[in-house]
Amino acid sequence: MTSQTLLIELFTEELPPKALPKLAASFAGAIGDELKKLGFAAADAVVTEYASPRRLAVSIANVLALQPDRMVEKKGPAVAAAYKEGVPTPALLGFARSVGLGADQLGQLVEGSDGKQAVYLYRAEKKGEPLQAHLSNIVNDAIKKLPAPKLMRWGDRDGLFIRPVHGLMMLWGSEVIPGEVLGFASGRTTGGHRFMSQGPLQIAGADAYAATLKEQGKVIASFSERRAQIVARLNAMAADRNATIAGDDALISEVTALVEWPVVLEGSFEEDFLKVPQECLILTMQQNQKYFPLLAADGRLTNRYLIVSNLETPDPSFIINGNGRVLRARLSDARFFYEQDQKARLDSRVARLAHVVYHNKIGSQLARVARLETIAGDIAGRLGVDVALAQRAAHLAKADLLTDMVGEFPELQGIMGTYYARLDGEPAEVAAALEGHYHPRFAGDTLPQGAIAMAVSLADKLETLVGVWGIGLIPTGDKDPFALRRAALGVLRMLVEARLPLDLNEVLQRVAATFPEGIIATGTVAGVHGFMLDRLKNLLAGEHPASHIEAVLALAPARFDDLAARLAAVAEFKALPEAAPLAAANKRIRNILKKNEAALLALNPALFEGAAESALHAALLAVQTPVEAALAAQDYTKALQQLAGLKAPVDAFFDGVMVMADDLAVRGNRLALLAALADLMNRVAEISLLAE
């Protein structure tokens, strides 16, 4: 059968730039998947997505004009529920009617399985249908699946879309596939660049789409091609100036979604503006103007920046100058905010936090700051660092929320606090902690630098965890409005990577005690600890085998500074030939003890009845001292290696001793021996979880 490239395009008003990549992927993916599902395209057919500010499009290679004949299958009711006393049930009759069969045609149904039970199936060969019969529905369904929470209606159109639509193309090769989408009949006409196009464009065929737009319409239709071109030009121009650009992937993608024909230009501003903290200037340029500031080799901001324009002109000076005028106004605002903020010290703003609500069940930001001072001081004391500095940093930690600069740019909280604290003459550790206590802000972010910043960061995140959890706002599924998962991961990274000698349960208890009585629900500390252990599993996943992680965390540790040593010891123990039988024996012991906890007695060697019991007890006593000495020295590898000597006596015990003896005293004594063995074996990790 003949196949051709299929092209579908919606020509629209400017689409939301931040959403454009997701919209394009959804549109192309949904159409491609449905064409493959219906047999119009092969499973490995190449699907190419296009997206520019004013279009969503997709091309699919080798699409058939006529669907192949195929066998269709529909699942019906369970065989067990299809007949009652030999009479067809309403469920069976209803299914038959749905596939066009009468009560006298039930014999055409066959028995099959839905993977769980036997069901009745209807199978029939269906003749292939033309692409035209399906394409409009396919496109309409793809539109309904777009990740767009807000849709609009425009003019007298019945359809709903993200932005007003101006045209529809559905080309199969050089042929227009008749159809209608959102009230538009398909054609071969589209629009090019708003200002540089030769006019409305006639697309001769699906394969000519991208080239025609580029050559006649001054539009690079491919989002990825346009993005790569922007990145290359930005980097090349920056390199020519011995600089680098300040711009992340999100900004590059947003700019790519704003232009159809990217042209990179250079602008500049007065050097006097560089007296303002560079984070403020960079954020102003990136967030408000979508510019790319240029950084010198030492990372300092220069007074030059790059613009990605959507217009190519012989004389770009009017574009550069116009952008410069707008930017100067923005930079002047930033300078004004910075100068105004310096008229009041940070510590003079703290009292006003009483009027800023943290949470209506927990209180104001001022009440929270008081808790942070107590918690940060307690943590600093436990870490052996200056308590007064930690408390001072916690006292000032949220003061910059009331500055004009942070009011304009919330992203600068902490950063501006550090600048203003330095200007106020605060100690260097205190100033650094105001920005540092927000770290780590995301996966892979740096940890707070310095012990004071670490103490305040831990206080900030643990106060959030206990407070929010304690009033019942526990994360569920994908809902975590207070970012407790992120806070937990931040705490865990600090405890693990910085190897802080803190007992998490003790600190959590201290945090809970800083809240007014009656606010924090009973069980909060245990709940938060368990929640953090679950997050720790995710943090360690991929770095260590899952069974090793489970074995170590099964002990519900409260300290994580020795976590790496425990995991390394488990890995070395697992490689020993004695590990597998000892793990299996430990699992057996755990199961026995779980079922017979009430029968345990105090261990009494006088009740041993055979050599195997005495030998195991002697072996246990022989390794107990070296194991405990190794544990005290945190030499967990050596501690676990000592257990290898228990293999032979453990095997002999289970081969020759019946634990569940008729004599209750003997039984209880044997259970006590196993309990002592399990206790010693599982000091580093729960060995039973290593059993395969």
C-alpha positions in Angstrom: 0.0 0.0 0.0 1.2 3.5 -0.8 2.5 5.6 2.1 3.5 9.3 2.4 4.6 11.7 5.0 1.7 13.1 7.0 1.8 16.7 8.2 -0.6 18.3 10.7 -0.3 22.0 11.8 -2.4 24.3 14.0 -1.6 27.9 13.2 -2.4 30.1 16.2 -1.8 33.3 18.1 1.3 33.3 20.3 1.3 30.3 22.6 2.5 30.4 26.2 6.3 30.2 26.0 7.0 28.2 29.2 4.5 25.6 28.2 5.4 25.3 24.5 7.8 22.3 24.7 5.3 20.2 26.7 2.5 21.2 24.4 4.5 20.2 21.3 5.5 16.9 22.8 2.0 16.1 23.9 0.5 17.1 20.5 3.0 15.1 18.4 3.0 12.1 20.8 -0.8 11.7 20.9 -1.2 11.9 17.1 1.7 9.6 16.4 0.6 7.0 19.0 -3.0 6.9 17.7 -1.9 6.6 14.1 0.4 3.6 15.1 -2.4 2.1 17.2 -4.8 2.2 14.3 -2.3 0.7 11.9 -1.8 3.8 9.7 1.8 4.1 10.7 4.4 1.4 11.7 5.4 1.1 15.3 8.8 2.5 14.5 7.6 5.3 12.3 9.5 8.6 12.7 7.5 11.3 14.5 8.9 14.8 14.2 7.5 17.6 16.3 7.5 21.3 15.4 6.7 24.2 17.7 7.2 27.9 17.3 5.4 30.8 19.0 2.5 30.6 16.5 2.2 26.9 15.6 2.1 23.3 16.8 2.8 20.8 14.1 3.9 17.2 13.7 5.0 15.1 10.7 4.9 11.3 10.7 6.8 9.3 8.1 5.3 6.6 5.9 1.6 7.0 6.8 -0.8 4.8 4.9 -3.9 6.3 3.2 -5.8 3.2 3.9 -5.8 1.3 7.1 -4.9 -2.4 6.8 -7.5 -5.0 7.5 -7.2 -6.1 11.1 -8.6 -8.4 13.7 -10.5 -6.5 16.4 -11.1 -8.0 19.8 -13.4 -6.9 22.6 -13.6 -8.4 26.1 -16.9 -9.2 27.6 -18.2 -10.5 30.9 -16.5 -13.3 32.9 -17.5 -16.8 31.8 -18.5 -17.6 35.4 -21.0 -14.7 35.3 -22.3 -15.1 31.8 -25.0 -17.7 32.4 -27.3 -18.4 35.3 -28.9 -21.8 35.3 -28.2 -22.1 31.6 -29.8 -18.7 30.8 -27.7 -15.8 29.4 -27.4 -13.1 32.0 -28.2 -9.4 31.2 -24.4 -8.7 31.2 -23.8 -11.2 28.4 -26.8 -10.1 26.4 -25.7 -6.4 26.8 -22.2 -7.2 25.6 -23.6 -9.1 22.6 -25.8 -6.1 21.6 -22.8 -3.8 21.9 -20.9 -5.8 19.3 -24.0 -6.1 17.0 -25.0 -9.7 18.0 -28.5 -10.9 18.9 -29.4 -13.4 21.5 -29.4 -16.1 18.9 -25.8 -15.3 17.9 -24.1 -15.9 21.2 -22.3 -18.8 19.7 -20.0 -16.3 17.8 -18.4 -15.3 21.1 -15.4 -17.3 22.1 -13.8 -17.9 25.5 -10.5 -16.2 26.3 -8.7 -14.6 29.2 -8.2 -11.0 30.4 -5.2 -12.1 32.4 -7.1 -12.7 35.6 -10.0 -14.9 34.6 -11.8 -16.5 31.8 -14.0 -14.1 29.8 -16.1 -14.1 26.6 -14.5 -12.4 23.6 -15.8 -11.0 20.4 -13.4 -11.3 17.5 -13.9 -10.1 14.0 -11.9 -9.0 11.0 -12.5 -5.3 10.3 -11.9 -3.8 6.9 -9.4 -1.0 6.7 -10.8 2.5 6.6 -9.3 5.6 4.9 -7.2 8.0 6.8 -9.7 10.8 6.1 -12.3 8.9 8.2 -10.1 9.1 11.3 -7.7 12.1 11.1 -10.0 14.9 12.3 -11.0 12.8 15.4 -7.3 12.0 16.0 -6.3 15.6 16.0 -9.3 16.7 18.2 -8.5 14.0 20.7 -4.8 15.1 20.8 -6.0 18.7 21.5 -8.1 17.5 24.4 -5.1 15.8 25.9 -2.9 18.8 25.8 -1.5 19.8 29.3 -3.3 23.1 29.3 -5.3 24.0 32.4 -6.9 27.1 30.8 -8.6 27.1 27.4 -10.3 30.0 25.7 -13.1 30.6 23.2 -12.8 33.3 20.5 -15.0 34.8 18.0 -18.0 32.7 17.0 -16.0 29.5 17.1 -17.4 26.5 19.1 -13.9 25.1 19.8 -11.8 25.7 22.8 -8.0 26.1 22.6 -5.1 27.6 24.5 -5.0 30.6 22.1 -7.1 31.7 19.1 -6.5 29.4 16.1 -6.2 30.8 12.6 -5.7 27.8 10.4 -5.4 24.0 10.0 -3.2 22.0 7.7 -3.5 18.2 7.2 -1.3 17.1 4.3 -0.7 13.5 3.2 2.2 13.9 0.8 1.0 16.7 -1.5 -2.7 16.0 -0.9 -4.9 17.8 1.5 -6.8 15.4 3.8 -10.3 16.9 4.1 -11.4 17.4 7.6 -12.4 19.9 10.3 -10.8 20.8 13.6 -12.0 23.6 16.0 -14.2 24.8 13.2 -11.4 25.1 10.6 -11.4 23.1 7.4 -8.0 21.7 6.5 -5.9 23.3 3.7 -2.3 23.9 2.7 -1.9 27.5 3.8 0.0 28.7 6.8 1.6 31.9 8.0 5.3 32.8 8.3 7.1 35.3 10.4 4.9 38.2 11.4 7.2 40.8 9.8 9.7 39.0 7.5 7.5 36.5 5.7 6.8 36.8 2.0 3.1 36.6 3.0 0.8 33.6 3.4 2.6 30.4 2.5 1.4 27.6 0.4 3.0 24.3 1.5 3.4 22.1 -1.6 3.8 18.8 0.4 4.4 17.5 3.8 8.1 16.9 3.2 8.5 20.6 2.1 7.0 22.0 5.3 10.2 22.9 7.3 12.2 24.1 4.3 9.3 26.3 2.9 8.8 28.0 6.3 12.6 28.7 6.6 13.2 29.9 3.1 9.9 31.8 2.4 8.5 32.4 5.9 11.7 33.2 7.9 10.5 30.6 10.5 12.6 27.8 12.0 9.8 25.4 12.7 11.8 22.9 14.8 12.0 23.9 18.4 15.1 21.8 18.9 16.9 23.2 15.9 16.0 26.8 16.9 17.2 26.1 20.4 20.5 24.7 19.3 21.1 27.7 17.0 20.4 30.1 19.9 22.8 28.2 22.2 25.5 28.1 19.6 25.3 31.8 18.8 25.1 32.9 22.5 28.2 30.8 23.3 30.1 32.0 20.3 29.5 35.7 21.0 30.3 35.2 24.7 33.6 33.4 23.8 34.5 36.3 21.4 34.3 38.6 24.4 36.2 36.2 26.8 33.0 35.9 28.8 30.3 33.3 29.6 26.6 33.7 29.6 24.5 33.7 32.8 21.4 31.7 31.8 20.0 28.4 32.6 18.2 25.8 30.4 14.8 27.1 31.4 15.6 30.6 30.2 17.0 29.3 26.9 13.9 27.2 26.3 11.7 30.2 27.1 13.5 32.4 24.7 13.4 29.7 22.1 9.6 29.7 22.5 9.4 33.4 22.0 11.2 33.7 18.6 10.8 32.2 15.2 13.9 33.6 13.6 16.5 34.1 16.3 19.1 36.9 16.0 21.5 37.4 18.8 22.5 41.0 19.5 24.7 42.7 22.2 23.7 45.5 24.5 25.3 47.3 27.4 24.5 49.5 30.4 26.3 52.0 32.5 29.0 50.6 34.7 27.7 52.5 37.7 24.8 50.0 38.0 27.4 47.3 38.9 27.5 48.8 42.4 24.2 46.9 42.9 24.6 43.3 43.9 25.1 41.3 40.7 22.4 38.8 41.7 19.8 41.6 41.5 21.0 42.8 38.1 21.2 39.3 36.7 17.7 38.4 37.9 16.3 41.6 36.5 17.8 40.9 33.1 16.8 37.3 33.0 13.4 37.4 34.6 12.0 40.7 33.3 13.8 41.1 30.0 14.9 37.6 29.0 18.4 38.7 28.4 21.6 36.8 28.9 24.1 38.7 31.1 27.8 38.2 30.3 30.2 37.2 33.1 33.9 37.8 33.2 36.3 34.9 33.7 36.2 35.4 37.5 32.5 35.1 37.5 31.8 38.8 38.1 29.0 40.5 36.1 30.1 42.8 33.2 28.0 45.7 31.9 27.2 43.8 28.7 24.5 41.3 27.8 23.1 39.4 24.9 19.6 39.7 23.4 17.8 37.1 21.4 15.7 39.1 19.0 13.0 37.9 16.7 13.8 40.3 13.9 16.6 40.4 11.4 17.4 43.9 10.1 20.3 45.6 8.4 20.6 48.1 11.2 19.8 46.5 14.6 20.7 49.6 16.6 17.1 50.6 17.2 16.4 47.2 18.7 19.5 47.4 20.9 18.8 51.0 22.0 15.1 50.2 22.6 15.9 47.3 24.8 18.6 49.3 26.5 16.1 52.0 27.5 13.8 49.5 29.0 16.6 47.7 30.9 18.0 51.0 32.3 14.6 51.6 33.9 14.6 48.2 35.4 18.1 48.6 36.7 17.3 51.9 38.2 14.4 50.3 40.1 16.8 47.7 41.4 19.3 50.4 42.5 16.6 52.3 44.2 15.4 49.3 46.1 19.0 48.5 47.2 19.6 52.0 48.4 16.3 52.3 50.2 16.9 48.9 52.0 20.2 50.2 53.4 18.4 52.9 55.3 17.3 50.4 57.9 19.4 47.7 59.6 18.3 44.1 59.2 17.8 43.6 62.9 15.4 46.6 63.0 13.1 44.6 60.7 12.8 41.5 62.8 10.0 42.8 65.1 7.8 43.5 62.0 7.8 39.8 61.3 5.1 39.5 63.9 2.7 40.8 61.2 3.8 38.2 58.7 1.8 35.0 59.0 3.8 31.8 58.7 0.7 29.5 59.1 -2.5 30.3 60.9 -2.2 27.2 63.1 1.5 27.8 63.9 1.7 31.6 64.2 3.8 34.4 62.7 7.2 34.5 61.2 8.4 36.2 64.4 7.3 33.3 66.5 9.0 31.0 64.0 12.3 33.0 64.3 12.2 32.6 68.0 12.0 28.8 67.5 14.8 28.9 65.0 17.0 30.7 67.5 16.4 28.0 70.1 16.9 25.1 67.6 19.9 26.5 65.9 21.6 27.2 69.2 20.9 23.7 70.4 22.3 22.2 67.2 25.3 24.4 67.3 26.0 23.3 70.9 25.7 19.6 69.8 28.2 20.3 67.0 30.6 22.2 69.3 30.4 25.5 67.4 29.6 29.0 68.6 26.0 29.0 70.0 25.7 32.8 70.0 26.6 33.2 66.4 24.1 30.4 65.4 21.4 32.2 67.4 22.2 35.6 65.9 22.1 34.1 62.3 18.7 32.5 63.1 17.5 35.8 64.5 18.2 37.6 61.2 17.4 34.7 58.9 14.0 35.9 57.8 14.5 39.7 58.2 15.2 40.3 54.5 11.7 39.1 53.7 10.6 42.6 54.6 13.1 44.4 52.3 12.0 46.1 49.1 14.4 44.0 47.0 13.1 40.7 48.2 9.6 42.0 47.9 10.3 42.7 44.2 12.3 39.5 43.7 11.4 36.7 46.2 14.1 34.6 44.6 16.7 36.8 46.3 15.7 35.9 49.9 18.8 35.0 51.8 21.0 36.5 49.1 20.0 40.0 50.0 20.1 39.2 53.7 23.8 38.3 53.3 24.6 41.6 51.5 22.7 43.7 54.1 24.2 41.8 57.0 27.7 42.5 55.7 26.8 46.2 55.3 25.5 46.2 58.9 28.8 44.8 60.1 27.5 41.5 61.2 30.1 38.7 61.8 31.1 37.0 58.5 29.7 33.6 59.7 26.4 35.2 60.5 26.1 37.0 57.1 27.1 33.9 55.2 24.4 31.9 57.0 21.6 34.1 55.9 22.0 32.9 52.3 23.5 29.5 53.2 20.7 28.3 55.4 18.4 28.0 52.3 20.8 25.4 50.9 20.4 22.7 49.5 17.5 24.2 47.6 17.2 21.4 45.0 18.6 18.1 44.1 22.4 18.4 43.5 22.6 21.9 45.1 25.5 22.7 47.3 25.3 22.2 51.1 25.5 25.2 53.4 29.1 26.4 53.8 30.3 26.6 57.4 29.0 25.1 60.6 26.9 28.1 61.5 25.1 28.1 58.2 24.6 24.3 58.6 23.1 24.7 62.1 20.6 27.3 60.9 19.8 25.3 57.8 19.0 22.3 59.8 16.9 24.3 62.2 15.0 25.9 59.4 14.2 22.6 57.7 13.5 20.6 60.8 11.2 23.3 62.2 9.2 23.1 58.9 9.1 19.3 59.0 7.9 19.1 62.6 5.6 22.1 62.5 3.8 21.2 59.2 3.6 17.5 60.0 2.5 18.2 63.5 -0.6 20.1 62.4 -1.6 17.2 60.1 -0.4 18.5 56.7 1.4 15.3 55.8 2.4 14.7 52.2 0.2 12.3 50.3 0.9 11.0 46.8 2.2 13.8 44.6 0.8 16.5 46.9 3.4 18.2 49.1 2.5 21.9 49.2 5.0 22.7 51.9 7.9 20.8 50.2 8.5 18.5 53.2 10.2 15.9 50.9 12.7 18.5 49.8 13.3 19.7 53.4 13.8 16.1 54.5 16.3 15.4 51.7 18.2 18.6 52.6 18.5 17.5 56.2 19.6 14.0 55.2 22.2 15.3 52.8 23.7 17.4 55.5 23.7 14.7 58.1 25.1 12.1 55.7 27.5 14.0 53.5 28.9 16.3 56.2 28.9 13.3 58.7 27.3 15.4 61.5 27.3 13.6 64.8 23.7 14.4 65.6 21.0 12.1 67.0 18.0 12.9 64.8 15.4 11.7 67.3 16.9 13.8 70.0 17.0 16.9 67.8 13.4 16.2 66.6 12.2 16.0 70.2 13.9 19.3 70.9 12.3 20.9 67.8 8.8 19.7 68.9 9.4 21.1 72.4 9.8 24.7 70.9 6.2 24.8 69.7 3.4 25.9 72.1 1.8 23.0 74.0 -1.1 21.3 72.1 0.0 22.3 68.6 2.2 19.3 67.6 0.2 16.1 67.4 1.3 13.0 69.3 3.5 10.7 67.3 4.9 13.6 65.1 8.5 12.8 66.0 8.2 9.2 65.2 6.3 10.0 62.0 8.9 12.5 60.8 11.7 10.1 61.6 10.0 7.3 59.6 9.3 9.7 56.7 12.9 10.7 56.6 14.1 7.1 56.6 11.9 6.5 53.6 13.5 9.6 51.9 16.9 8.3 52.8 16.2 5.1 50.9 15.5 7.2 47.8 18.6 9.2 48.4 20.8 6.2 48.6 19.1 4.3 45.7 21.4 3.6 42.8 24.5 4.0 44.9 24.1 0.8 46.9 22.1 -2.5 46.4 18.6 -2.1 47.7 19.0 -5.1 50.1 22.0 -3.4 51.7 20.1 -0.2 52.2 17.1 -2.0 53.7 19.4 -4.0 56.0 21.0 -0.9 57.5 17.9 1.3 57.7 15.8 -1.6 59.2 17.5 -0.7 62.5 15.9 2.8 62.3 19.1 4.6 63.0 19.0 8.1 64.5 22.5 9.0 63.5 23.8 9.0 59.9 27.4 10.1 60.2 28.4 6.4 60.1 26.0 5.4 57.4 28.7 5.1 54.7 30.8 2.9 57.0 27.8 0.6 57.7 27.0 0.2 54.1 30.6 -0.5 53.2 30.8 -3.1 55.9 27.6 -4.8 54.7 29.0 -5.0 51.2 32.2 -6.7 52.4 30.2 -9.1 54.7 27.9 -10.0 51.8 30.9 -11.2 49.8 32.0 -13.7 52.5 31.1 -17.3 51.9 29.6 -17.5 55.5 27.2 -14.5 54.8 24.4 -16.3 52.9 24.0 -19.2 55.5 24.2 -16.7 58.4 21.7 -14.4 56.8 19.3 -17.4 56.2 19.8 -18.5 59.8 19.2 -15.0 61.1 16.0 -14.9 59.1 14.9 -18.2 60.6 15.8 -16.9 64.1 13.8 -13.7 63.6 10.7 -15.7 62.5 11.0 -18.0 65.5 11.3 -15.2 68.0 8.5 -13.2 66.4 6.1 -16.1 67.0 7.3 -16.9 70.5 8.1 -13.5 72.2 6.1 -14.4 75.3 8.0 -17.7 75.8 11.4 -15.9 76.2 13.2 -16.5 79.6 16.5 -15.2 81.0 19.4 -17.1 79.5 20.6 -19.8 81.9 23.6 -22.0 80.7 22.6 -24.6 83.3 19.6 -25.5 81.3 21.6 -26.5 78.2 20.9 -30.1 77.3 23.4 -30.8 74.6 26.8 -30.0 73.2 25.4 -27.9 70.3 23.7 -25.4 72.7 26.9 -25.1 74.8 29.1 -24.7 71.7 26.9 -22.0 70.3 26.8 -20.1 73.6 30.6 -20.4 73.9 31.1 -19.1 70.4 28.8 -16.3 71.1 30.7 -15.3 74.2 34.0 -15.6 72.3 33.0 -13.1 69.6 31.0 -10.7 71.8 33.9 -8.8 73.2 35.7 -8.2 69.8 32.4 -7.3 68.2 31.6 -4.7 70.8 35.1 -3.3 70.6 34.9 -3.0 66.9 31.5 -1.3 67.2 32.8 1.1 69.7 35.6 2.0 67.2 33.0 2.2 64.4 34.9 -0.5 62.6 31.8 -2.1 61.3 33.6 -4.3 58.7 35.6 -5.9 61.5 32.5 -6.3 63.6 30.6 -8.2 60.8 33.7 -10.3 59.9 33.8 -11.6 63.5 30.3 -13.1 62.9 31.7 -15.4 60.2 33.1 -17.6 63.0 29.5 -18.3 64.2 28.5 -20.2 61.0 29.6 -23.7 62.1 28.1 -23.6 65.7 24.8 -22.0 64.3 24.5 -24.8 61.7 25.2 -27.4 64.3 22.6 -25.9 66.6 19.8 -26.0 64.0 20.9 -29.5 62.9 20.9 -31.0 66.4 18.6 -28.9 68.6 14.8 -28.7 68.6 14.1 -25.1 69.8 10.4 -25.7 70.6 11.1 -28.3 73.3 8.2 -29.7 75.3 9.9 -28.5 78.5 8.9 -24.8 78.7 12.0 -23.9 80.7 14.3 -25.5 78.1 12.3 -23.9 75.3 12.4 -20.4 76.8 16.2 -20.8 77.4 16.8 -21.8 73.8 14.8 -18.9 72.6 16.8 -16.6 74.9 20.0 -18.0 73.4 18.7 -17.2 69.9 17.6 -13.7 71.0 21.2 -13.0 72.3 22.6 -14.3 69.0 20.2 -12.1 67.0 21.0 -9.1 69.1 24.8 -9.5 68.4 24.4 -10.3 64.7 22.2 -7.3 64.0 24.1 -4.4 65.6 25.4 -3.1 62.3 22.5 -4.0 60.0 19.5 -6.4 59.9 21.4 -9.4 58.5 18.2 -11.4 57.9 17.4 -8.9 55.0 20.5 -10.1 53.1 19.0 -13.6 52.7 18.2 -14.4 49.1 
